[in-house]
């Protein structure tokens, strides 16, 4: 065994005393001479004393064990740098020499290329070397890396869910001969394809090293164990509880999320659950790796009956990270009575997700005690507690009737957030109380949350009438965009409220397109009350430059008059400088089936300069052709011959085929193959490639085989292949 200072000997002796020796195959290993590492000082691992590996361990931390921090990164760096890294550098520079043979006479020495593997190897503690009589040494220099994200479902590997990552193992076999190092084999393999579990991923990464495995069969399992446990994967079900816990806890310190995910899932499989891991698990509540924080939350929920775990989670509830606070609230929901005050504080958290988690947790309290406890909390000196209690009562609906007196008192609370929570709680259970209106009015004017905006205005309307809320809605039109949408969604239901229709009509002449759009949309619900809008619409719609506003204005005009009366406006819109408006005009005309003059108005749009307006026009013409089939058909033929727009050409050919037949389009497609526009020739080839079974299609597309452009010839060959493809 490679030995360092006296300190190294002492360390190895301590480890040997603490860990029962593995009973597996014996090989030598380069082991650390000082305490082993952690990558983050906040994670801890139980190392003294280890529970017996032959009996069921006592639950941590209820026994006398202590949580000892893993050694510092500085300690690891010193050990690795002094004991192993110099050898690693020599081995990496080994000369390749394939004429040397690895035989069973060589003593194997595992050399980890990284500090992480160095630590894992030390915990696994492989035994004394074999076959050392000739003094020959074969170094196995090994490393691993993570790669593509993998997931497991129904025992099949697929690259979609963030469950783990593939493992790539790099293993070199280096022989030492008279002070010189010769690399005789190097294997790099990735375990992924064909694997069904994380364990298989590691096994498949190690197994290609056939010569080594043949001579030293034990080496396969040992290398798999070292690399696998570094990845947080349980590679040996028979390994003692204490070592598993130490290895999985160490996996939680990895900078790679997949290692941490596998490690925390492996801890979840330990029986019994190690309460000593609670500190690590609380740390993982802030882990952004896929699913890690959720697994940690589930484990802590199972451990929460332990007083020390409860205290750790309670401390986490004060974390600056809102995600950790939300996890803590969910976990404490398993002890709602004990955590009542903490949960109340979280129920007024600045983050809405934390609030919701806390309130759901509070609801799990003993039913007979819940309302009385919340009523008492309404009088707490802490405004946050008062707010949380009122907010939770708001979620309890009719169950909270007995809290009405206490909630009413809070309507005059010095804290705005408390007044708001009390007023909202009273909305559904004290609907005749007009004292709520001034508070909700104050709240409403500052509201930026869309759902609460609607709830507050509805509550005021239920108590004081919609007339009371109309001025508030008018004021809110200039608010942020989220609540502006809510204003108009509410105004759609204000029919019969004096002034509502007049207000919306006045917005039709606003300089702001958003207001014109939403006002026209809302007025469609007002029937005869919106009649005064018609003259304004006739004046503004034809020159409207916003497509959303234009669409709603036209629809409102149709509601207030008729399609015939809107036809001149649509004709004017087809000359609008905004192509978006022209597209909408074409689309609307597609609903004018049977309206005299609609086809005539739409035909010029076939020659529009926009890329897609002609296609919109073509599609709409198909909808309103009626008795004018011949007129439309000829117009489409003329447009198809004239266009240089491939999108227009494609839609026009399709429309001609629909009104007539594919055979009728063949002359046009043949003409198109002589077009001066390359993209039209290409489009013609593509269309002909869909004409399987149409007589004459192959002959026509064959003409393009002699085109001067390579791309057209290729398109022609592709079309012919499609036409000749067997069913």
ROLOKE-9498 format. One line per field, with one value per residue (C-alpha): residue number from 1; residue in one letter; x, y, z. Coordinates in steps of 0.05 Angstrom, whole numbers, plus 5000, padded with zeros to 4 digits. Example, Ala and Ser with C-alpha at 12.3 -4.5 7.8 and 13.67 -1.06 7.14 Angstrom:
2
pos: (1|2)
code: (a|s)
X: (5246|5273)
Y: (4910|4979)
Z: (5156|5143)
//
This chain:
727
pos: (1|2|3|4|5|6|7|8|9|10|11|12|13|14|15|16|17|18|19|20|21|22|23|24|25|26|27|28|29|30|31|32|33|34|35|36|37|38|39|40|41|42|43|44|45|46|47|48|49|50|51|52|53|54|55|56|57|58|59|60|61|62|63|64|65|66|67|68|69|70|71|72|73|74|75|76|77|78|79|80|81|82|83|84|85|86|87|88|89|90|91|92|93|94|95|96|97|98|99|100|101|102|103|104|105|106|107|108|109|110|111|112|113|114|115|116|117|118|119|120|121|122|123|124|125|126|127|128|129|130|131|132|133|134|135|136|137|138|139|140|141|142|143|144|145|146|147|148|149|150|151|152|153|154|155|156|157|158|159|160|161|162|163|164|165|166|167|168|169|170|171|172|173|174|175|176|177|178|179|180|181|182|183|184|185|186|187|188|189|190|191|192|193|194|195|196|197|198|199|200|201|202|203|204|205|206|207|208|209|210|211|212|213|214|215|216|217|218|219|220|221|222|223|224|225|226|227|228|229|230|231|232|233|234|235|236|237|238|239|240|241|242|243|244|245|246|247|248|249|250|251|252|253|254|255|256|257|258|259|260|261|262|263|264|265|266|267|268|269|270|271|272|273|274|275|276|277|278|279|280|281|282|283|284|285|286|287|288|289|290|291|292|293|294|295|296|297|298|299|300|301|302|303|304|305|306|307|308|309|310|311|312|313|314|315|316|317|318|319|320|321|322|323|324|325|326|327|328|329|330|331|332|333|334|335|336|337|338|339|340|341|342|343|344|345|346|347|348|349|350|351|352|353|354|355|356|357|358|359|360|361|362|363|364|365|366|367|368|369|370|371|372|373|374|375|376|377|378|379|380|381|382|383|384|385|386|387|388|389|390|391|392|393|394|395|396|397|398|399|400|401|402|403|404|405|406|407|408|409|410|411|412|413|414|415|416|417|418|419|420|421|422|423|424|425|426|427|428|429|430|431|432|433|434|435|436|437|438|439|440|441|442|443|444|445|446|447|448|449|450|451|452|453|454|455|456|457|458|459|460|461|462|463|464|465|466|467|468|469|470|471|472|473|474|475|476|477|478|479|480|481|482|483|484|485|486|487|488|489|490|491|492|493|494|495|496|497|498|499|500|501|502|503|504|505|506|507|508|509|510|511|512|513|514|515|516|517|518|519|520|521|522|523|524|525|526|527|528|529|530|531|532|533|534|535|536|537|538|539|540|541|542|543|544|545|546|547|548|549|550|551|552|553|554|555|556|557|558|559|560|561|562|563|564|565|566|567|568|569|570|571|572|573|574|575|576|577|578|579|580|581|582|583|584|585|586|587|588|589|590|591|592|593|594|595|596|597|598|599|600|601|602|603|604|605|606|607|608|609|610|611|612|613|614|615|616|617|618|619|620|621|622|623|624|625|626|627|628|629|630|631|632|633|634|635|636|637|638|639|640|641|642|643|644|645|646|647|648|649|650|651|652|653|654|655|656|657|658|659|660|661|662|663|664|665|666|667|668|669|670|671|672|673|674|675|676|677|678|679|680|681|682|683|684|685|686|687|688|689|690|691|692|693|694|695|696|697|698|699|700|701|702|703|704|705|706|707|708|709|710|711|712|713|714|715|716|717|718|719|720|721|722|723|724|725|726|727)
code: (x|x|x|x|x|x|x|x|x|x|x|x|x|x|x|x|x|x|x|x|x|x|x|x|x|x|x|x|x|x|x|x|x|x|x|x|x|x|x|x|x|x|x|x|x|x|x|x|x|x|x|x|x|x|x|x|x|x|x|x|x|x|x|x|x|x|x|x|x|x|x|x|x|x|x|x|x|x|x|x|x|x|x|x|x|x|x|x|x|x|x|x|x|x|x|x|x|x|x|x|x|x|x|x|x|x|x|x|x|x|x|x|x|x|x|x|x|x|x|x|x|x|x|x|x|x|x|x|x|x|x|x|x|x|x|x|x|x|x|x|x|x|x|x|x|x|x|x|x|x|x|x|x|x|x|x|x|x|x|x|x|x|x|x|x|x|x|x|x|x|x|x|x|x|x|x|x|x|x|x|x|x|x|x|x|x|x|x|x|x|x|x|x|x|x|x|x|x|x|x|x|x|x|x|x|x|x|x|x|x|x|x|x|x|x|x|x|x|x|x|x|x|x|x|x|x|x|x|x|x|x|x|x|x|x|x|x|x|x|x|x|x|x|x|x|x|x|x|x|x|x|x|x|x|x|x|x|x|x|x|x|x|x|x|x|x|x|x|x|x|x|x|x|x|x|x|x|x|x|x|x|x|x|x|x|x|x|x|x|x|x|x|x|x|x|x|x|x|x|x|x|x|x|x|x|x|x|x|x|x|x|x|x|x|x|x|x|x|x|x|x|x|x|x|x|x|x|x|x|x|x|x|x|x|x|x|x|x|x|x|x|x|x|x|x|x|x|x|x|x|x|x|x|x|x|x|x|x|x|x|x|x|x|x|x|x|x|x|x|x|x|x|x|x|x|x|x|x|x|x|x|x|x|x|x|x|x|x|x|x|x|x|x|x|x|x|x|x|x|x|x|x|x|x|x|x|x|x|x|x|x|x|x|x|x|x|x|x|x|x|x|x|x|x|x|x|x|x|x|x|x|x|x|x|x|x|x|x|x|x|x|x|x|x|x|x|x|x|x|x|x|x|x|x|x|x|x|x|x|x|x|x|x|x|x|x|x|x|x|x|x|x|x|x|x|x|x|x|x|x|x|x|x|x|x|x|x|x|x|x|x|x|x|x|x|x|x|x|x|x|x|x|x|x|x|x|x|x|x|x|x|x|x|x|x|x|x|x|x|x|x|x|x|x|x|x|x|x|x|x|x|x|x|x|x|x|x|x|x|x|x|x|x|x|x|x|x|x|x|x|x|x|x|x|x|x|x|x|x|x|x|x|x|x|x|x|x|x|x|x|x|x|x|x|x|x|x|x|x|x|x|x|x|x|x|x|x|x|x|x|x|x|x|x|x|x|x|x|x|x|x|x|x|x|x|x|x|x|x|x|x|x|x|x|x|x|x|x|x|x|x|x|x|x|x|x|x|x|x|x|x|x|x|x|x|x|x|x|x|x|x|x|x|x|x|x|x|x|x|x|x|x|x|x|x|x|x|x|x|x|x|x|x|x|x|x|x|x|x|x|x|x|x|x|x|x|x|x|x|x|x|x|x|x|x|x|x|x|x|x|x|x|x|x|x|x|x|x|x|x|x|x|x|x|x|x|x|x|x|x|x|x|x|x|x|x|x|x|x|x|x|x|x|x|x|x|x)
X: (5000|5025|5040|5051|5066|5048|4984|4967|4977|4934|4879|4878|4877|4817|4779|4793|4767|4704|4687|4680|4726|4693|4690|4699|4761|4827|4865|4911|4887|4919|4884|4881|4928|4886|4813|4770|4735|4671|4656|4610|4620|4545|4535|4549|4559|4555|4623|4628|4607|4582|4523|4538|4538|4510|4450|4394|4423|4393|4357|4400|4405|4367|4427|4491|4524|4546|4541|4613|4627|4663|4736|4751|4767|4835|4849|4830|4872|4933|4923|4907|4963|5015|4996|4963|4966|5042|5031|4970|5012|5066|5015|4981|5048|5060|5086|5039|5068|5024|5076|5075|5025|4983|4985|4954|5023|5015|4993|4934|4936|4875|4893|4835|4844|4800|4793|4720|4737|4797|4749|4699|4755|4778|4709|4702|4770|4791|4838|4910|4942|4947|5002|5058|5115|5145|5138|5103|5053|4995|4964|4890|4881|4807|4758|4686|4644|4571|4537|4469|4408|4370|4305|4274|4201|4171|4242|4263|4316|4296|4325|4268|4259|4314|4325|4400|4456|4495|4563|4627|4684|4756|4803|4877|4920|4992|5050|5111|5177|5243|5217|5184|5110|5078|5005|4982|4908|4858|4783|4731|4659|4592|4535|4468|4439|4406|4411|4349|4373|4426|4465|4466|4492|4554|4562|4559|4612|4661|4649|4687|4754|4754|4828|4831|4766|4787|4851|4823|4748|4740|4764|4699|4655|4705|4712|4637|4627|4676|4648|4576|4579|4612|4550|4505|4482|4474|4519|4523|4460|4502|4546|4537|4487|4540|4583|4523|4501|4570|4576|4507|4517|4582|4546|4503|4565|4578|4577|4537|4462|4454|4502|4462|4396|4418|4448|4385|4342|4390|4383|4308|4315|4354|4316|4309|4314|4377|4353|4426|4418|4367|4418|4440|4368|4349|4408|4381|4315|4349|4379|4358|4377|4319|4272|4325|4290|4224|4257|4289|4221|4189|4244|4240|4165|4176|4226|4188|4164|4236|4245|4313|4288|4228|4275|4317|4257|4230|4295|4290|4222|4261|4306|4316|4301|4226|4231|4260|4206|4153|4184|4188|4114|4095|4137|4110|4040|4053|4056|4007|3988|4060|4081|4019|4054|4109|4057|4017|4079|4090|4018|4034|4099|4115|4115|4045|4067|4095|4030|3988|4032|4027|3952|3941|3986|3947|3881|3909|3906|3859|3790|3761|3821|3831|3780|3789|3864|3858|3810|3860|3915|3874|3893|3967|4016|4053|4019|4044|4009|3944|3949|3963|3905|3857|3883|3875|3804|3790|3803|3755|3692|3630|3671|3698|3631|3649|3710|3668|3674|3749|3756|3713|3760|3818|3784|3815|3882|3943|3974|3948|3962|3921|3863|3865|3865|3808|3765|3775|3759|3693|3673|3638|3615|3593|3564|3517|3573|3583|3644|3682|3673|3722|3776|3766|3765|3832|3858|3830|3865|3932|3918|3964|3943|3892|3851|3848|3828|3766|3750|3754|3712|3661|3657|3646|3593|3558|3554|3545|3522|3558|3545|3593|3648|3643|3686|3738|3741|3747|3806|3839|3842|3908|3937|3986|3970|3948|3892|3873|3851|3811|3776|3746|3731|3688|3657|3630|3580|3558|3498|3444|3491|3482|3542|3577|3559|3573|3642|3660|3635|3679|3740|3728|3759|3819|3888|3908|3893|3888|3829|3794|3803|3778|3721|3695|3700|3662|3607|3588|3554|3512|3461|3418|3456|3515|3475|3509|3575|3556|3570|3638|3654|3635|3683|3743|3742|3763|3828|3842|3915|3912|3889|3860|3820|3798|3771|3729|3704|3680|3646|3611|3589|3559|3523|3495|3478|3491|3546|3523|3534|3604|3626|3650|3692|3724|3738|3773|3812|3840|3881|3904|3979|3983|3985|3959|3894|3889|3896|3841|3796|3806|3791|3727|3704|3708|3645|3606|3577|3516|3530|3524|3590|3634|3670|3682|3712|3758|3786|3838|3871|3897|3950|3968|4043|4043|4069|4005|3947|3935|3931|3881|3841|3843|3819|3762|3741|3732|3684|3640|3643|3569|3540|3603|3645|3667|3686|3727|3759|3782|3808|3849|3878|3898|3929|3968|3997|4018|4045|4118|4097|4104|4056|4003|4017|4010|3943|3915|3932|3900|3838|3833|3839|3784|3737|3753|3804|3878|3879|3854|3916|3966|3971|3985|4038|4070|4072|4101|4160|4180|4172|4231|4222|4261|4217|4154|4188|4208|4138|4109|4154|4133|4059|4067|4101|4033|3995|4004|3954|3940|3951|4004|4037|4101|4110|4104|4150|4201|4209|4244|4299|4333|4325|4388|4383|4409|4357|4300|4328|4334|4262|4239|4275|4244|4175|4184|4207|4144|4100|4132|4132|4094|4033)
Y: (5000|5070|5104|5177|5208|5182|5221|5177|5114|5140|5159|5091|5057|5099|5086|5012|5012|5050|5012|4937|4911|4893|4819|4827|4815|4842|4895|4951|5023|5091|5117|5186|5202|5256|5268|5267|5323|5362|5412|5453|5463|5466|5392|5343|5268|5221|5188|5173|5125|5084|5038|4964|4939|4873|4898|4948|5017|5062|5122|5185|5232|5201|5159|5189|5201|5270|5303|5318|5365|5334|5356|5421|5427|5452|5387|5346|5387|5377|5303|5292|5339|5306|5233|5221|5278|5273|5200|5218|5267|5215|5164|5213|5223|5148|5126|5082|5013|4958|4902|4896|4845|4852|4785|4760|4767|4842|4875|4922|4992|5036|5110|5159|5217|5264|5282|5259|5189|5190|5199|5146|5096|5109|5095|5030|5006|4951|4899|4877|4863|4796|4767|4812|4761|4789|4861|4881|4938|4954|5021|5029|5104|5119|5177|5190|5246|5261|5274|5274|5280|5215|5193|5126|5106|5037|5009|5040|5094|5157|5227|5270|5277|5304|5242|5230|5235|5184|5164|5162|5122|5133|5077|5070|5009|5031|4984|5005|4976|4996|5065|5077|5080|5049|5055|4990|5003|5060|5052|5106|5082|5115|5078|5099|5062|4998|5014|5007|5034|5083|5022|4995|5062|5053|4979|4992|5047|5000|4934|4947|4939|4865|4847|4875|4843|4776|4774|4807|4793|4829|4894|4904|4905|4947|5001|5001|5011|5068|5106|5087|5111|5176|5185|5171|5104|5043|4992|4940|4922|4884|4943|4963|5016|5062|5063|5072|5132|5162|5151|5177|5238|5252|5247|5305|5350|5339|5398|5355|5355|5283|5258|5296|5271|5199|5209|5237|5183|5130|5160|5155|5080|5069|5033|5062|5134|5167|5226|5248|5268|5321|5378|5357|5350|5419|5446|5411|5447|5503|5456|5474|5406|5368|5343|5345|5394|5355|5290|5325|5354|5285|5256|5312|5303|5231|5254|5314|5278|5281|5345|5362|5354|5398|5451|5448|5456|5512|5549|5538|5573|5638|5627|5685|5636|5635|5565|5539|5575|5542|5473|5486|5506|5442|5399|5434|5418|5350|5382|5440|5448|5449|5496|5540|5607|5593|5576|5638|5680|5645|5657|5731|5718|5766|5707|5682|5610|5609|5640|5586|5530|5558|5567|5497|5471|5511|5479|5412|5434|5399|5422|5439|5483|5516|5573|5591|5593|5638|5685|5692|5705|5763|5801|5785|5842|5820|5850|5792|5742|5783|5786|5712|5694|5738|5711|5639|5653|5681|5611|5578|5612|5597|5561|5630|5662|5662|5704|5762|5807|5799|5812|5875|5903|5895|5939|5997|5964|6010|5962|5965|5891|5871|5916|5885|5813|5827|5861|5804|5753|5790|5794|5727|5720|5792|5817|5869|5905|5971|5985|5940|5987|6042|5991|5953|6018|6036|5966|5966|6030|5998|5928|5899|5826|5809|5756|5799|5860|5824|5796|5864|5900|5843|5848|5923|5914|5860|5905|5975|5961|5964|6039|6046|6011|6044|6105|6057|6018|6082|6104|6036|6041|6078|6025|5970|5924|5865|5902|5939|5873|5859|5927|5909|5838|5867|5921|5867|5852|5924|5926|5970|6006|6081|6111|6044|6042|6117|6108|6051|6089|6148|6102|6084|6152|6143|6153|6087|6025|5981|6022|6022|5946|5928|5979|5952|5881|5898|5937|5875|5852|5915|5907|5969|6007|6011|6042|6109|6076|6063|6133|6133|6064|6085|6143|6108|6035|6046|6079|6037|6016|5965|5896|5875|5939|5935|5864|5882|5947|5911|5857|5911|5946|5881|5872|5943|5945|5891|5858|5897|5963|5943|5922|5992|5995|5928|5951|6012|5969|5927|5989|6001|6012|5960|5889|5862|5901|5877|5805|5813|5846|5786|5739|5774|5775|5700|5702|5743|5684|5708|5782|5817|5848|5811|5771|5833|5870|5812|5796|5853|5825|5766|5815|5845|5858|5825|5753|5725|5771|5735|5669|5699|5725|5658|5620|5669|5666|5591|5605|5655|5632|5613|5625|5661|5599|5614|5685|5663|5606|5651|5703|5649|5623|5694|5708|5642|5659|5728|5716|5711|5694|5620|5622|5655|5607|5546|5568|5590|5523|5486|5529|5517|5442|5446|5486|5443|5385|5372|5356|5427|5455|5416|5469|5523|5479|5466|5542|5553|5507|5560|5618|5666|5661|5603|5596|5588|5533|5499|5504|5475|5414|5405|5409|5360|5312|5307|5289|5214|5180|5244|5229|5272|5295|5254|5279|5351|5346|5310|5375|5405|5353|5397|5461|5505|5508|5449|5460|5454|5390|5362|5383|5349|5284|5286|5297|5238|5194|5212|5198|5130|5110|5046|5047)
Z: (5000|4984|5051|5070|5137|5206|5198|5139|5179|5236|5187|5152|5220|5243|5179|5185|5256|5237|5174|5171|5117|5051|5037|4962|4918|4942|4904|4925|4924|4929|4991|5023|5079|5111|5124|5061|5026|5018|4963|5007|5081|5095|5082|5138|5142|5202|5210|5284|5307|5249|5264|5261|5190|5212|5251|5242|5257|5309|5281|5275|5312|5370|5386|5415|5347|5327|5259|5241|5182|5124|5119|5084|5011|5032|5070|5009|4962|5007|5011|4938|4916|4960|4955|4888|4838|4825|4806|4764|4724|4712|4690|4643|4608|4601|4533|4493|4484|4458|4457|4533|4560|4622|4659|4723|4756|4761|4825|4810|4840|4829|4818|4819|4772|4814|4887|4888|4865|4913|4971|4948|4938|5009|5038|4999|5028|4981|5012|5005|4936|4903|4860|4886|4886|4822|4845|4781|4785|4737|4751|4734|4724|4722|4717|4699|4670|4660|4593|4559|4603|4611|4641|4660|4648|4644|4649|4584|4576|4538|4533|4556|4631|4675|4717|4710|4659|4621|4650|4611|4643|4621|4643|4628|4642|4654|4670|4710|4686|4717|4736|4669|4655|4593|4574|4543|4540|4544|4541|4542|4541|4553|4586|4558|4499|4520|4594|4637|4704|4730|4753|4681|4657|4700|4684|4610|4617|4651|4616|4551|4586|4568|4577|4648|4667|4639|4680|4742|4743|4810|4778|4740|4802|4841|4788|4778|4852|4858|4797|4813|4885|4862|4819|4879|4852|4898|4864|4920|4959|5009|5027|5100|5120|5148|5086|5041|5081|5079|5004|4987|5032|4996|4928|4952|4951|4876|4830|4781|4791|4767|4821|4873|4846|4848|4917|4948|4916|4943|5013|5004|4994|5059|5113|5163|5138|5167|5208|5209|5136|5153|5151|5082|5059|5084|5043|4982|4987|4949|4897|4826|4798|4767|4821|4876|4922|4915|4936|4995|5013|5012|5056|5107|5109|5131|5184|5211|5274|5300|5342|5313|5242|5259|5285|5222|5177|5221|5211|5136|5137|5148|5088|5040|4983|4971|4942|5007|5047|5003|5013|5088|5091|5055|5102|5164|5139|5169|5238|5229|5302|5325|5268|5271|5286|5234|5181|5197|5186|5119|5100|5092|5055|4998|4950|4931|4923|4994|5019|4986|5012|5082|5080|5054|5111|5163|5139|5161|5233|5282|5256|5325|5341|5273|5273|5347|5337|5276|5313|5369|5318|5290|5354|5352|5361|5298|5236|5194|5240|5236|5160|5155|5200|5160|5094|5117|5142|5072|5044|5093|5066|5109|5162|5181|5199|5273|5257|5228|5291|5293|5219|5223|5275|5227|5174|5213|5225|5218|5167|5096|5082|5144|5123|5054|5080|5128|5074|5025|5079|5094|5021|5019|5091|5108|5043|5074|5111|5075|5119|5072|5012|5033|5049|4985|4945|4976|4960|4890|4870|4886|4859|4806|4812|4759|4796|4859|4816|4792|4860|4893|4841|4844|4920|4918|4864|4905|4966|4936|4865|4797|4794|4852|4814|4746|4766|4794|4729|4689|4732|4723|4648|4654|4701|4683|4625|4668|4703|4640|4610|4673|4667|4600|4619|4675|4632|4585|4641|4655|4608|4637|4684|4671|4636|4619|4545|4536|4568|4521|4460|4479|4478|4405|4387|4433|4404|4436|4395|4457|4482|4414|4409|4478|4476|4409|4436|4500|4464|4425|4489|4496|4440|4427|4481|4432|4374|4383|4365|4292|4264|4298|4270|4199|4206|4237|4216|4143|4164|4226|4228|4284|4261|4329|4335|4262|4270|4331|4300|4238|4280|4321|4257|4231|4297|4295|4220|4168|4127|4066|4101|4122|4052|4032|4096|4079|4008|4036|4084|4027|4009|4080|4086|4142|4112|4179|4168|4096|4119|4170|4117|4071|4129|4147|4075|4076|4121|4070|4031|3993|4004|3936|3914|3964|3910|3869|3929|3945|3875|3873|3936|3894|3868|3936|3946|4014|4019|4049|4032|3964|4002|4051|3992|3956|4018|4029|3956|3963|4021|3984|3911|3908|3840|3816|3808|3736|3754|3813|3774|3718|3767|3803|3737|3716|3784|3783|3715|3737|3807|3828|3900|3913|3972|3929|3871|3916|3946|3879|3846|3905|3899|3823|3835|3888|3843|3782|3784|3789|3715|3701|3736|3693|3638|3691|3723|3656|3642|3712|3695|3644|3692|3699|3775|3803|3864|3821|3781|3845|3874|3811|3818|3890|3872|3815|3864|3900|3836|3841|3795|3755|3682|3650|3715|3704|3633|3655|3715|3671|3632|3692|3690|3637|3677|3681|3757|3797|3852|3801|3772|3843|3857|3793|3812|3881|3850|3802|3860|3898|3838|3827|3899|3911|3956)
//
